[in-house]
Amino acid sequence: MPAPWTAYAEVVDHIFRVVPDATPTRSDFLQICYANDISDDVVDGFDALREGVMFKSADEVRDALQQLGQIAD
């Protein structure tokens, strides 16, 4: 089930705040979710991302999740 962007942003913003030059992948987002007991809907959304794609900004992550229909309006 899609989740609101604010739920994803909690994880995405954390990565880019801690390591501003990071290029996280699907696995990085999932590791943070599992370590912090993030909702299953957010986990499923990140799990839908293609493995190996490196994201350079929160906007890129949001766009990818939106294209996959994982962000609730």
Secondary structure, 3 states (H helix, E strand, C coil): CCECHHHHHHHHHHHHHHCCCCCCCHHHHHHHHHHCCCCHHHHHHHHCCCCCCCCCCHHHHHHHHHHCCCECC
